[in-house]
Amino acid sequence: MKIILLEKLRKVFKSIGKIEDWIADVIIKLHHETNKKFILKGYHFNRVVKKNYKPKKIAIIICFFFRTDKINALRKNILNILSYDFNKDLTIITNDITKNDEKILKEILKKIKNYSIKKIKSLPDNKFLPWYSLNIMKEKIKDKSFSHFMYLEDDIIVSAKNISYWIYFRKILKKTNLVPNFLRCETYKGIKFAVDVPRKIIKKKNPTILTEDKKSGFVNSKYPYCGMYLMDTDLLKKFLNSGATKMNYSFTNKVMKSLYPIQELVNISHAYSNVPRGYHNNMMLPFVGGIIPQYCIIKHCDLKYVKHKKLNKMGYGTLKASELII
């Protein structure tokens, strides 16, 4: 009865943004409390540290709109991918670059055994470039040799340990239709700062899945963006066959419209497709003893957020990763 009443109130107050948001949060909490189950064990969080879980073969797409001042960041990304001790296939999607620019890219990529460069001609707007990655993913998934698929912005470092963590907890969370997520951070003066989360994540106010002792678990943040995605075959098939691959998908989702510009939607829209009742989105961030573990933290090469005064006023790039969850 409480949920039905709140649903009706939500419609009445729809024009009053803050009240509607508050009611939506209460509805999520009530649904979550109704469906809450313990599925995690304490040893899960130790196992992912002690063992390495590898993809059979991974298809990686990096979106890189060519700029000379971004070359160093891309080079760091490629060197990191080169260190993976499992099979990988890399595709760079870029704008209609000159032959000289293409030569620069090939020089950076030369140590990667399997790579290709896709130049997008007649690009209607620079912001649309990430959307062309979907066509490539549709081709890659036809190749049965691939077990995993990863999309990256050009300046994001995802380690082999990050991938190992995701593979392990994907199996654990799969039964709940939830997906392990990453936290994108910038390191400044030796301290990691979260760049996509503008306010602290309060466990009591957000959906969680806990271990029996409630000391570790996963929390469902309102801010799941991290500039990339990692999927297995099952997840990618569902994504490519869903409405989330369409540019207008965000038009009917208030959260997506308010948080993400069009160039970012392609790598976060999947988080808002077929969301289980009682959750903000599909993505779950781990914590161990109240601290976000290192294995889910990915690196943003730049200091764009930490040193951006306008973004700092909004809260982005100001919160220490070690103090993010309370």
C-alpha positions as CSV (number, residue, x, y, z in Angstrom):
1,M,0.0,0.0,0.0
2,K,2.8,2.4,0.8
3,I,4.4,1.9,-2.6
4,I,1.0,2.4,-4.4
5,L,0.4,5.6,-2.5
6,L,3.9,7.0,-3.2
7,E,3.5,6.2,-6.9
8,K,0.4,8.3,-7.0
9,L,2.0,11.1,-5.0
10,R,5.0,11.0,-7.4
11,K,2.7,11.7,-10.4
12,V,1.0,14.6,-8.5
13,F,4.3,16.2,-7.6
14,K,6.0,15.4,-10.9
15,S,6.5,19.1,-11.8
16,I,8.3,19.7,-8.5
17,G,11.7,18.1,-9.1
18,K,13.1,17.7,-5.6
19,I,9.9,16.2,-4.2
20,E,9.6,13.8,-7.1
21,D,13.3,12.7,-6.6
22,W,12.7,12.2,-2.9
23,I,9.6,10.1,-3.5
24,A,11.5,8.1,-6.2
25,D,14.3,7.3,-3.7
26,V,11.8,6.2,-1.1
27,I,10.0,3.9,-3.6
28,I,13.4,2.4,-4.6
29,K,14.2,1.8,-0.9
30,L,10.9,0.2,-0.2
31,H,11.2,-2.1,-3.2
32,H,14.7,-3.0,-2.2
33,E,13.8,-3.8,1.4
34,T,11.1,-6.1,0.1
35,N,13.4,-8.0,-2.2
36,K,16.6,-7.9,-0.1
37,K,18.6,-11.2,0.1
38,F,22.1,-12.0,1.3
39,I,24.0,-13.6,-1.5
40,L,27.6,-12.7,-0.6
41,K,30.1,-14.4,1.5
42,G,33.1,-12.8,3.2
43,Y,35.5,-15.1,1.3
44,H,34.3,-13.7,-2.1
45,F,36.3,-10.5,-1.4
46,N,39.4,-12.4,-0.5
47,R,39.3,-14.7,-3.4
48,V,39.3,-11.9,-6.0
49,V,42.5,-10.6,-4.5
50,K,44.3,-13.9,-4.4
51,K,43.4,-15.3,-7.8
52,N,43.5,-13.9,-11.4
53,Y,40.5,-14.4,-13.6
54,K,41.1,-13.9,-17.3
55,P,39.0,-13.5,-20.4
56,K,39.4,-16.1,-23.1
57,K,39.7,-13.3,-25.6
58,I,38.7,-9.6,-25.3
59,A,37.7,-7.1,-28.0
60,I,38.7,-3.6,-27.0
61,I,37.4,-0.4,-28.6
62,I,39.0,2.9,-27.8
63,C,37.3,6.1,-28.9
64,F,40.0,8.7,-29.9
65,F,39.1,12.0,-31.6
66,F,42.6,12.9,-32.8
67,R,44.3,15.7,-30.9
68,T,48.0,16.0,-30.5
69,D,47.7,17.0,-26.8
70,K,45.9,13.7,-26.1
71,I,48.5,11.4,-27.7
72,N,50.5,10.8,-24.5
73,A,47.4,9.7,-22.7
74,L,46.5,7.3,-25.5
75,R,50.1,6.0,-25.5
76,K,49.8,5.2,-21.7
77,N,46.5,3.4,-22.4
78,I,48.1,1.3,-25.2
79,L,51.1,0.4,-23.1
80,N,48.8,-0.8,-20.4
81,I,46.8,-3.0,-22.8
82,L,50.0,-4.4,-24.2
83,S,50.8,-5.7,-20.6
84,Y,47.6,-7.9,-20.6
85,D,48.7,-11.6,-20.6
86,F,45.6,-12.8,-22.4
87,N,44.4,-12.6,-26.0
88,K,43.2,-9.1,-27.1
89,D,42.0,-7.5,-30.2
90,L,42.1,-3.6,-30.3
91,T,40.1,-1.2,-32.5
92,I,40.7,2.5,-32.5
93,I,37.8,4.6,-33.8
94,T,38.8,8.1,-34.8
95,N,37.7,11.0,-37.0
96,D,38.8,11.3,-40.7
97,I,42.5,11.9,-39.9
98,T,45.3,12.7,-42.3
99,K,47.8,10.1,-43.4
100,N,50.4,11.7,-41.2
101,D,48.1,11.4,-38.1
102,E,47.3,7.8,-39.0
103,K,51.1,7.1,-39.2
104,I,51.4,8.5,-35.6
105,L,48.7,6.1,-34.4
106,K,50.2,3.1,-36.1
107,E,53.6,3.9,-34.5
108,I,51.9,3.8,-31.0
109,L,50.0,0.6,-31.9
110,K,52.8,-1.3,-33.6
111,K,53.5,-3.6,-30.7
112,I,49.8,-4.7,-30.5
113,K,49.5,-8.0,-32.4
114,N,45.9,-7.5,-33.5
115,Y,44.7,-4.0,-34.1
116,S,42.7,-1.9,-36.5
117,I,42.0,1.8,-37.0
118,K,38.5,2.8,-38.1
119,K,38.3,6.3,-39.5
120,I,34.8,7.8,-39.5
121,K,34.3,10.0,-42.6
122,S,31.6,12.7,-42.8
123,L,31.2,12.8,-39.0
124,P,28.1,15.0,-38.5
125,D,29.4,16.2,-35.1
126,N,32.4,15.3,-33.0
127,K,30.2,14.3,-30.1
128,F,28.7,11.5,-32.2
129,L,32.0,9.6,-32.6
130,P,31.5,7.2,-29.6
131,W,28.2,6.0,-31.1
132,Y,30.1,4.4,-34.0
133,S,31.5,1.9,-31.6
134,L,28.2,0.1,-31.6
135,N,28.6,-1.0,-35.2
136,I,32.0,-2.5,-34.4
137,M,30.7,-4.3,-31.3
138,K,27.9,-5.8,-33.5
139,E,30.6,-7.2,-35.8
140,K,32.9,-8.4,-32.9
141,I,30.1,-10.3,-31.2
142,K,29.6,-12.5,-34.3
143,D,33.1,-13.9,-33.7
144,K,32.6,-16.7,-31.2
145,S,36.3,-16.6,-30.1
146,F,35.6,-13.4,-28.0
147,S,34.4,-13.9,-24.4
148,H,34.5,-10.2,-23.3
149,F,34.1,-6.8,-24.8
150,M,35.4,-3.5,-23.5
151,Y,34.8,0.1,-24.6
152,L,37.2,2.8,-23.3
153,E,37.6,6.5,-23.6
154,D,41.2,7.2,-24.7
155,D,42.6,8.4,-21.4
156,I,41.3,5.6,-19.1
157,I,43.6,2.9,-17.7
158,V,41.9,-0.4,-16.9
159,S,44.3,-2.9,-15.4
160,A,44.3,-6.7,-15.7
161,K,43.4,-6.8,-12.1
162,N,40.4,-4.6,-12.7
163,I,39.2,-7.0,-15.4
164,S,39.9,-10.0,-13.1
165,Y,37.7,-8.4,-10.4
166,W,34.9,-7.8,-12.9
167,I,34.9,-11.4,-14.3
168,Y,34.8,-12.9,-10.8
169,F,32.0,-10.7,-9.4
170,R,30.0,-10.8,-12.6
171,K,29.4,-14.5,-11.9
172,I,28.4,-13.7,-8.3
173,L,26.0,-10.9,-9.2
174,K,24.6,-12.4,-12.4
175,K,21.7,-14.1,-10.6
176,T,20.4,-10.7,-9.4
177,N,20.7,-9.0,-12.9
178,L,23.2,-6.6,-11.4
179,V,26.7,-5.9,-12.7
180,P,30.0,-5.0,-10.9
181,N,31.1,-1.5,-11.6
182,F,34.3,0.6,-11.5
183,L,35.3,3.9,-9.8
184,R,37.2,6.3,-12.1
185,C,39.8,8.3,-10.1
186,E,42.5,10.9,-10.6
187,T,45.6,10.8,-8.4
188,Y,46.7,14.1,-7.1
189,K,49.6,14.4,-4.5
190,G,49.3,10.7,-3.9
191,I,45.6,10.7,-3.1
192,K,42.9,9.2,-5.3
193,F,39.9,11.4,-6.0
194,A,36.6,10.1,-7.4
195,V,35.8,12.1,-10.6
196,D,32.3,11.0,-11.4
197,V,30.7,11.0,-8.0
198,P,29.8,14.5,-6.7
199,R,28.7,13.5,-3.2
200,K,29.4,10.8,-0.7
201,I,27.5,7.5,-1.0
202,I,25.5,6.8,2.1
203,K,24.9,3.0,2.4
204,K,21.8,3.4,4.5
205,K,20.2,5.6,1.8
206,N,21.1,3.5,-1.2
207,P,20.4,-0.2,-2.2
208,T,23.0,-2.6,-0.9
209,I,23.9,-6.3,-1.0
210,L,25.8,-7.3,2.1
211,T,27.8,-10.2,3.5
212,E,26.3,-11.9,6.6
213,D,28.5,-9.7,8.9
214,K,27.5,-6.6,7.0
215,K,31.1,-5.4,6.9
216,S,31.5,-5.9,3.1
217,G,29.2,-5.8,0.1
218,F,28.1,-3.8,-2.9
219,V,26.3,-0.4,-3.0
220,N,24.1,0.9,-5.8
221,S,25.3,4.5,-6.4
222,K,23.2,7.1,-8.3
223,Y,26.3,8.0,-10.2
224,P,27.6,4.9,-12.0
225,Y,29.4,6.6,-14.9
226,C,33.1,5.7,-15.3
227,G,34.0,6.4,-18.9
228,M,34.0,2.8,-20.1
229,Y,32.2,-0.5,-20.0
230,L,33.1,-4.1,-19.8
231,M,30.7,-6.9,-20.9
232,D,30.6,-10.6,-21.5
233,T,28.8,-12.0,-24.5
234,D,25.4,-12.3,-22.6
235,L,25.5,-8.7,-21.5
236,L,26.5,-7.3,-24.9
237,K,23.8,-9.2,-26.7
238,K,21.2,-7.8,-24.4
239,F,22.6,-4.3,-24.8
240,L,22.8,-4.4,-28.6
241,N,19.2,-5.8,-28.8
242,S,17.8,-3.1,-26.4
243,G,16.6,0.4,-26.8
244,A,19.6,1.6,-24.9
245,T,21.6,1.7,-28.1
246,K,19.4,4.5,-29.5
247,M,20.3,8.1,-29.1
248,N,16.8,9.0,-28.0
249,Y,16.8,6.4,-25.2
250,S,17.7,9.1,-22.6
251,F,14.7,11.3,-23.6
252,T,12.4,9.3,-21.4
253,N,14.8,8.9,-18.5
254,K,15.1,12.0,-16.3
255,V,18.4,10.8,-14.6
256,M,20.1,10.2,-17.9
257,K,19.0,13.6,-19.3
258,S,20.3,15.5,-16.3
259,L,23.6,13.7,-15.9
260,Y,25.0,12.8,-19.2
261,P,25.8,14.6,-22.5
262,I,25.2,12.8,-25.8
263,Q,28.8,11.6,-26.2
264,E,28.7,9.9,-22.8
265,L,25.4,8.2,-23.2
266,V,26.6,5.3,-25.4
267,N,28.8,3.9,-22.6
268,I,26.3,4.3,-19.7
269,S,22.9,3.8,-21.2
270,H,23.1,0.0,-20.6
271,A,23.1,0.8,-16.8
272,Y,19.5,2.0,-17.1
273,S,18.1,-0.8,-19.2
274,N,16.0,-3.5,-17.4
275,V,16.9,-2.2,-13.9
276,P,15.7,-4.6,-11.2
277,R,13.1,-3.1,-8.9
278,G,14.6,-1.5,-5.9
279,Y,17.7,-0.1,-7.7
280,H,18.8,3.2,-9.2
281,N,20.6,1.4,-12.1
282,N,22.3,-2.0,-12.8
283,M,25.7,-1.1,-11.5
284,M,27.1,-2.1,-8.2
285,L,30.3,-0.7,-6.5
286,P,32.1,-3.0,-3.9
287,F,33.3,-2.0,-0.5
288,V,35.3,-3.9,2.1
289,G,35.1,-2.7,5.6
290,G,33.6,0.6,4.4
291,I,36.5,1.2,2.0
292,I,36.3,0.9,-1.8
293,P,38.9,-1.7,-2.8
294,Q,41.8,-0.9,-5.2
295,Y,40.8,-3.6,-7.7
296,C,37.7,-1.7,-8.8
297,I,39.5,1.7,-9.2
298,I,40.4,2.6,-12.7
299,K,42.7,5.5,-13.6
300,H,41.9,8.7,-15.4
301,C,45.2,9.8,-16.9
302,D,44.4,13.5,-16.8
303,L,43.7,15.9,-13.9
304,K,40.8,17.4,-15.6
305,Y,38.4,17.0,-12.7
306,V,40.6,17.6,-9.7
307,K,41.8,20.9,-11.1
308,H,38.5,22.0,-12.7
309,K,37.1,24.8,-10.5
310,K,33.6,24.7,-12.1
311,L,33.3,20.9,-11.7
312,N,34.8,21.1,-8.2
313,K,32.0,23.4,-7.1
314,M,29.5,20.7,-8.2
315,G,31.5,18.2,-6.1
316,Y,33.3,16.3,-8.9
317,G,36.9,15.5,-8.3
318,T,36.8,16.6,-4.7
319,L,36.0,13.4,-2.8
320,K,38.7,11.0,-1.7
321,A,38.1,7.4,-2.8
322,S,39.0,6.2,0.6
323,E,36.3,8.3,2.2
324,L,33.6,8.0,-0.5
325,I,31.3,5.4,1.2
326,I,29.9,6.1,4.6
